Amino acid sequence: MHSAIRRSLPVLLLAVLSGLVTLTGPALAAPKPPTPNVPPPPPACSNKHTPPPPVDTSEKPAPGQQSPGPLPVPEQPVGGERMGDCAVVLPEGAPAPPQTTAVSWVLQDLDTGAVLAARDAHSRQRPASLIKTLLALAVVKELRPDQVITPTAEDVSQECTCVGLRTDGRYTVDQLLHGLLMHSGNDAAHALATALGGVPAAVRKMNALAASIGATDTRAATPSGLDGPGMSTSAYDLSLIFNHAMKQPEFAKAVGTRQFEFPGAGDKPPFPIYNDNKLLSSYPGFLGGKTGFTDDARHTYVGGAAQNGKRLAVVLLRAEQHPTRVSDQAAQLLDYGFALSKSNPKPVGQLVSLGEGQDGGPGSAVNGGSTGSVKGAEDPFGVTGWIVTLVVTLIVIGGFIFGNRRKKAAAEEA
């Protein structure tokens, strides 16, 4: 019996040890709880090169033509390294942003061009009517506000939304800008494009302007934002375009107008048009913006506001109206931005102009901020370099003083 006990002791001991490992193993191997407010790891950048596939035939090229290939993707993300991340990027220690249905969004400081927070900033999406901000920017740079335009039959027969232009009407550029930006009139967009030399010429000018201010993800296919072959943009680019556009008084005035008396034509009397942007009448300090929608782009939005000496703007792309209206989602992100800006956080990126036509020269950040990467504002020599230099300098000075004292002592002894 003692022999049996001796033989069973090792087995019993092994079983006890195995049980302890089983009990303690999972606890030891359990992952640490996630750090609060740290965004999840970035997903695969599924729209790094192109927007999602279209859901209809709106981007089918005309017979005998080919759809243009994707725009090149810069080796380094424009606006800073973190602008290449596909997940939410926030300043260190910042609270989590409000939930939004937007696939991509950017929150910027309109005065400095600093990006306060973003999600997949360079994700290539479709702009819908937000591309009208680029058309408007091209218009205010080339056409006089008082220039009179008589619409063509093609201008007035565009797929609506429409302001209601007529071929027997006469409209100034300023009036058409109000119709374009307040009511998102596709007829106004086409008439302004005709005044720029025709739709193909206007689209070329829009794309040249986008390239000149550093909007490298953007290619307009239509002046109105109706989907077309090769149409592409990003939340970063539309933030940059809106930043430039808001510096133009004609643009800023139009997007900030709640009601406008639009001229009649023939037997049609003048009539009021109202701004589509709901935040203009409900959000404190709202400056104006633009809304958009197509089946392929889904809901798109840009808007800015001023509070307590800060001017912020937000762009949302590929958003949905449920469970919360997109304008309300934008308002929540603006609230978040104003709260965040009180702590003066380090930006996660910077709107950067890359070519001609920008505010500060080639390679400049908007309003003189850092260029390329947000690290560009830091001393390239580095803190360590200055400390080493200081130590070496002190050693040299100390050696010089010690040498002089030895020479003086030797001279006195002699």
Salt bridges, closest charged atoms under 4 A:
GLU59 OE2 - ARG126 NE 2.34
ASP109 OD2 - LYS310 NZ 3.70
ASP111 OD1 - ARG311 NE 2.95
GLU142 OE2 - LYS205 NZ 2.77
ASP146 OD1 - ARG144 NE 3.12
GLU154 OE2 - HIS190 NE2 3.55
ASP155 OD1 - HIS190 ND1 2.53
ASP168 OD2 - ARG166 NH2 3.03
ASP174 OD2 - HIS178 ND1 3.74
ASP217 OD2 - HIS122 ND1 2.61
ASP217 OD1 - ARG124 NH2 3.01
ASP267 OD1 - ARG166 NH1 3.24
ASP276 OD1 - HIS183 ND1 3.85
GLU320 OE2 - ARG298 NE 2.88
ASP328 OD2 - ARG325 NE 3.47
ASP359 OD2 - LYS247 NZ 3.85
GLU378 OE2 - LYS346 NZ 3.15
